[in-house]
Amino acid sequence: MTASPPSRRAVLGGLGVTFAASPLLARTSSGPTLLRVAAMRADIALLRKAYAALHPGLHRYNTPREIDARFDALDRSVAAPMTLRAFYLMLSRFLATVRCGHSYANFYNQRSAVAAALFEAPDRLPLEFLWIGDAMVVTADPFATGIAPGSRILAVNGRSASAILAALMPLARADGHNDAKRRRLLSVQGNDRYETFDIFFSMLFGQDRYRLTVEDSGGRRRAASVAGVSLAQRRATAHAGVDASGDTPVWTIERRGDAARLSMPNWGLYDSKWDWRGWLDEAVDRLVAERVPRLVVDLRANEGGLDCGNALAERLVSRETPFEEVQRLIRYRTVPDDLRPALDTWDRSFDHLGENATRIDDRFLRLDAPGDRVDPIKPRGRRYAGDVRVLIGPQNSSATFQFADFVRRNRLATLIGETTGGNRRGINGGCFYFVRLPETGLEADLPLIGRFPTTPQPDQGVTPDIAVPITQADIAKGTDSQLGRALA
């Protein structure tokens, strides 16, 4: 089948040092506003300076020569004016090569006008799905298209699903070579206010309608025509826990036979008015008082956020336990004055984050002064001493990755499911700047603390003790084999 050309598309180069500009950028005066070459190059130079001076993980997976070559290529690629959309794609592709799950042109940190221009086209595929390998497997049909869960989408407008995935993977953020995280980010599960797939698919292949080639779970193929949906429509079908800004609990706990299932789909409770600590303590107190023998903690949809896992860990440990076996390294004592105006943040103390840090070499300072260290996990309250099982998966890449790694190292629970996101070679985060690129109006996240293990670790996430992959057959049957194994 011949692929149909997308209507709005930026054809970018390969993942290495080529960032080819889009042929659609040669517009007439009646077309969209184009960014000036000088503006883009000024912002690239600013980003380069900020990342070189402050990013602790810039050379974790890339040599200095590789990073320099990619910045040079990014600069060369803006030799002609281009649309904001094309430059955003180009910037996203570049940032993905850093291989840091917290370094990207963050959807949530763009100015409202930029977000409206880039992220709100009404061309989202009206399905929820998972990538299982390079298979696009439908998990829900929230817009009543008639495509049943367990079906595979073989092609969209004549373009194979595997080709779509191949085009999107170089744009997705993840730590190291953890491609399972990239696939999960590019799945649509109703767990995010902005779905990564929606953003990049729209920019590369977006249409008002889509011709789908569908194969049901029995192997029967048919064609389907579906209309794209808007951001508001997508958000209207989002799962519970996505909006955590109010005072309503976003976690649940329920009895399942002799076990309790604690579902924690979101730790991004920065603006929440809900007393999540009090809620969690009450829940654990009930488990202890009622002598519930097993607890299943479901983190599979949870990327991270606050260190909510620490509050749970305090109820599981029997003695004071180091939270992590890493060095927390930064690049600077005080932020250079010429960078400060472009560095937005919620806490200006980050401007002198390294004032009391210890210089360990010509590149890094270590945060080991009082007040800079990560406190150990100390027992608190009545300990839950039952059998704990934690459901994990590729979405766990920030605070949930760190919690899973803590559980693994200290054997506090049985990990069940799939390998997490994140990376055991260390992740970057903790404190952030939002680099405001003034000439183009875009933003890029810049993590400030790099966690570097004290012993060599593999380039992978945390592997489960009991591996239970998600399968197309289970989706078709509506079976949650991972939860079933945890409750068995």
Secondary structure, 3 states (H helix, E strand, C coil): CCCCCCCCCCCCCCCCCCCCCCHHHCCCCCCCCCECHHHHHHHHHHHHHHHHHHCCCCCCCCCHHHHHHHHHHHHHCCCCCECHHHHHHHHHHHHHCCCCCCCCCCHHHCCHHHHHHHHCCCCECCCEEEEECCEEEEEECCCCCCCCCCCEEEEECCEEHHHHHHHHHHHCCCCCCCHHHHHHHCCECCCCCCCHHHHHHHHHHCCCEEEEEEECCCCCEEEEEEECECHHHHHHCCCCCCCCCCCCCCCEEEEECCEEEEECCCECCCCCCCCHHHHHHHHHHHHHHCCCCEEEEECCCCCCECCHHHHHHCCCCCCCECCCCEEEEECCCCCCCCCHHHEECCCHHHHHCCCCCEECCCCCEECCCCCCCCCCECCCCCCCCCEEEEEECCCCCCHHHHHHHHHHHHCCCEEEECCCCCCCCCCEEEEEEEEECCCCCCEEEEEEEEEEECCCCCCCCCCCCEECCCCHHHHHHCCCHHHHHHHC
